[in-house]
Amino acid sequence: MSLENPKFFYRAAYLAAACWVGQMFIGTVDLGSLQSTAAVRPIMDSWLENVVLQGLWILMAVSLIFFGSACRTAFLAHPGTKSGYAAAIHAGWLLSASGLAVTAWANQSMLVAAESADQAGVGALAYLQVHGWFVTLTGLSTALIAMGLGARRTGLLPSWFAYTTAALGILGLLGALHIPPGGFLCYVLLPPWLVAAAVLLARSSRAVAGQAGASTAARG
């Protein structure tokens, strides 16, 4: 049985990249503005921005789950890939999507707390919303390092891209460990990486599928 992905599984990376760029321009809660006793006021003043951010995080989470599935299938379909790489890649993308979902959940809870004028709840949930990024970053680091190592071993992706992917994952890991500027660089470079990865993976997967089809026809 051949392993193939629907095209939109790869294209989901484009949506994730677009959402990622969008949330860069909106930003997250200004924790400094919550230090006063009127912690609810800044949240209500930026209510619409927080709702938009929440939607972008949810769309990113869903998109990364589809893209992670595409990555897993592409690596499993390659004859030279060991299943451990595919499992680590898939787990990393699932963890990153979970981090985004948790951040969206914290944001929604924060908005409800603000509407109820619960200042203590708003303050606690705002910290959770901002620092939920570390869960996403841990998942991204896992997925990127596994993809880089797996692609280098199998040749599923060009060598230059495999090295770039592994390096980006290491930068993300450094960021999660509070070693600058790793997290910032991973944050900024992820959107173009997602677009390039989707294009290269789709192209490579088509080539692998074509070779498998030719081999089957030759045996028949």
C-alpha positions as CSV (number, residue, x, y, z in Angstrom):
1,M,0.0,0.0,0.0
2,S,1.4,3.4,-1.0
3,L,1.4,6.3,1.5
4,E,0.3,9.6,0.0
5,N,-1.0,12.9,1.4
6,P,-3.9,15.0,0.0
7,K,-2.4,18.2,-1.4
8,F,-4.1,20.4,1.2
9,F,-2.1,18.6,4.0
10,Y,1.0,20.3,2.6
11,R,-0.8,23.6,1.8
12,A,-1.9,23.7,5.5
13,A,1.7,24.9,6.1
14,Y,0.9,28.1,4.0
15,L,-2.1,28.9,6.3
16,A,0.0,28.3,9.4
17,A,2.7,30.6,8.1
18,A,0.2,33.3,7.2
19,C,-1.4,33.1,10.7
20,W,2.0,33.1,12.3
21,V,2.9,36.4,10.5
22,G,-0.5,37.9,11.4
23,Q,-0.1,37.3,15.1
24,M,3.4,38.8,15.0
25,F,1.8,42.2,14.1
26,I,-0.9,41.9,16.8
27,G,1.3,40.9,19.6
28,T,0.3,39.4,23.0
29,V,-0.8,40.9,26.3
30,D,1.5,43.7,27.7
31,L,2.2,42.2,31.1
32,G,3.5,45.5,32.4
33,S,0.1,47.1,31.9
34,L,-1.4,44.5,34.3
35,Q,0.7,45.5,37.3
36,S,-1.8,48.1,38.4
37,T,-4.9,47.4,40.4
38,A,-7.0,48.0,37.3
39,A,-5.7,44.9,35.5
40,V,-9.0,44.3,33.7
41,R,-9.0,47.6,31.8
42,P,-6.1,46.9,29.3
43,I,-7.7,43.5,28.4
44,M,-11.1,45.1,27.7
45,D,-9.5,47.9,25.7
46,S,-7.8,45.3,23.4
47,W,-10.7,42.8,23.4
48,L,-10.9,42.6,19.6
49,E,-7.2,42.1,19.2
50,N,-7.3,39.2,21.7
51,V,-10.2,37.6,19.9
52,V,-8.3,37.8,16.6
53,L,-5.2,36.4,18.2
54,Q,-7.1,33.5,19.6
55,G,-8.6,32.7,16.2
56,L,-5.1,32.8,14.6
57,W,-3.7,30.4,17.2
58,I,-6.5,28.0,16.7
59,L,-6.1,28.1,12.9
60,M,-2.3,27.6,13.3
61,A,-2.9,24.6,15.7
62,V,-5.2,22.9,13.2
63,S,-2.9,23.6,10.3
64,L,0.1,22.3,12.0
65,I,-1.7,19.0,12.9
66,F,-2.4,18.5,9.2
67,F,1.1,19.5,8.2
68,G,2.5,17.2,10.9
69,S,0.5,14.3,9.5
70,A,1.9,15.2,6.0
71,C,5.5,15.1,7.3
72,R,4.9,11.8,9.1
73,T,3.5,10.2,5.9
74,A,6.2,11.6,3.7
75,F,8.9,10.2,5.9
76,L,7.3,6.8,6.3
77,A,6.8,6.5,2.5
78,H,10.5,7.1,1.9
79,P,12.2,3.7,1.6
80,G,15.3,4.9,3.6
81,T,13.5,6.3,6.6
82,K,13.4,4.6,10.0
83,S,10.0,4.9,11.7
84,G,11.6,6.6,14.7
85,Y,12.1,9.8,12.8
86,A,8.5,9.9,11.6
87,A,7.2,9.3,15.1
88,A,9.4,12.1,16.6
89,I,8.4,14.5,13.8
90,H,4.7,13.8,14.3
91,A,4.9,14.1,18.1
92,G,6.8,17.4,17.8
93,W,4.1,19.0,15.6
94,L,1.4,17.6,17.8
95,L,3.1,19.2,20.9
96,S,3.5,22.5,19.1
97,A,-0.2,22.5,18.1
98,S,-1.1,21.6,21.7
99,G,0.8,24.6,22.9
100,L,-1.1,26.9,20.6
101,A,-4.4,25.4,21.7
102,V,-3.5,25.9,25.3
103,T,-2.5,29.5,24.6
104,A,-5.9,30.0,22.9
105,W,-7.7,28.4,25.9
106,A,-5.8,30.7,28.3
107,N,-6.7,33.7,26.2
108,Q,-10.4,32.8,26.1
109,S,-10.4,32.2,29.9
110,M,-8.6,35.6,30.4
111,L,-11.3,37.4,28.3
112,V,-14.1,35.7,30.4
113,A,-12.3,36.7,33.6
114,A,-12.0,40.3,32.3
115,E,-15.7,40.5,31.5
116,S,-16.4,39.3,35.1
117,A,-14.0,41.9,36.4
118,D,-11.8,39.2,38.0
119,Q,-8.5,41.0,38.3
120,A,-6.6,38.2,40.0
121,G,-7.8,35.7,37.3
122,V,-6.9,38.1,34.5
123,G,-3.4,38.5,35.8
124,A,-2.8,34.8,36.2
125,L,-4.3,33.8,32.8
126,A,-2.4,36.6,31.0
127,Y,0.9,35.1,32.2
128,L,-0.3,31.7,31.0
129,Q,-1.3,33.2,27.6
130,V,2.1,34.9,27.1
131,H,4.3,32.0,28.3
132,G,2.3,29.2,26.6
133,W,4.8,29.9,23.8
134,F,7.3,27.7,25.5
135,V,5.1,24.6,25.0
136,T,4.9,25.4,21.3
137,L,8.6,26.1,21.1
138,T,9.5,22.8,22.7
139,G,7.3,21.0,20.1
140,L,8.7,23.0,17.2
141,S,12.3,22.2,18.3
142,T,11.5,18.5,18.5
143,A,9.9,18.4,15.0
144,L,12.6,20.5,13.3
145,I,15.5,18.6,14.8
146,A,13.9,15.3,13.9
147,M,13.1,16.5,10.4
148,G,16.6,17.8,9.8
149,L,18.3,14.6,11.0
150,G,15.9,12.4,9.2
151,A,16.1,14.3,5.9
152,R,19.9,14.3,6.1
153,R,20.0,10.5,6.6
154,T,17.5,9.7,3.9
155,G,17.9,12.4,1.3
156,L,14.2,13.1,1.4
157,L,15.0,16.9,1.4
158,P,18.0,18.7,0.0
159,S,21.1,18.7,2.2
160,W,21.1,22.4,2.6
161,F,17.5,22.4,3.8
162,A,18.1,19.5,6.1
163,Y,21.0,21.3,7.8
164,T,18.9,24.6,8.0
165,T,16.0,22.7,9.5
166,A,18.1,21.1,12.2
167,A,19.8,24.4,13.0
168,L,16.4,26.1,13.3
169,G,15.3,23.4,15.7
170,I,18.5,23.9,17.8
171,L,17.8,27.6,17.9
172,G,14.3,26.9,19.2
173,L,15.7,24.6,21.8
174,L,18.1,27.3,22.9
175,G,15.2,29.7,23.2
176,A,13.3,27.3,25.3
177,L,16.3,27.1,27.6
178,H,16.4,30.9,27.8
179,I,19.6,31.2,25.8
180,P,19.2,34.2,23.4
181,P,18.7,34.8,20.5
182,G,17.5,31.3,19.7
183,G,13.8,31.6,20.5
184,F,13.5,35.0,18.6
185,L,15.3,33.6,15.5
186,C,13.1,30.5,15.4
187,Y,10.0,32.7,15.9
188,V,10.9,35.0,13.0
189,L,12.2,32.3,10.6
190,L,9.4,29.8,11.0
191,P,7.0,31.2,8.4
192,P,9.4,31.1,5.5
193,W,10.6,27.7,6.6
194,L,7.0,26.4,6.6
195,V,6.4,27.6,3.1
196,A,9.7,26.1,1.8
197,A,9.2,22.8,3.7
198,A,5.7,22.4,2.2
199,V,7.0,23.0,-1.3
200,L,10.0,20.7,-1.0
201,L,8.1,17.9,0.8
202,A,5.3,17.9,-1.7
203,R,7.8,17.7,-4.6
204,S,9.9,15.0,-2.9
205,S,6.8,12.9,-2.1
206,R,5.6,13.1,-5.7
207,A,8.9,11.8,-6.8
208,V,8.9,8.9,-4.3
209,A,5.4,8.0,-5.3
210,G,6.3,8.0,-9.0
211,Q,9.3,5.7,-8.3
212,A,7.1,3.4,-6.3
213,G,4.5,3.3,-9.1
214,A,7.2,2.6,-11.7
215,S,8.6,-0.3,-9.7
216,T,5.2,-1.8,-9.3
217,A,4.5,-1.5,-13.0
218,A,7.9,-3.1,-13.8
219,R,7.2,-6.1,-11.4
220,G,3.7,-6.5,-12.9
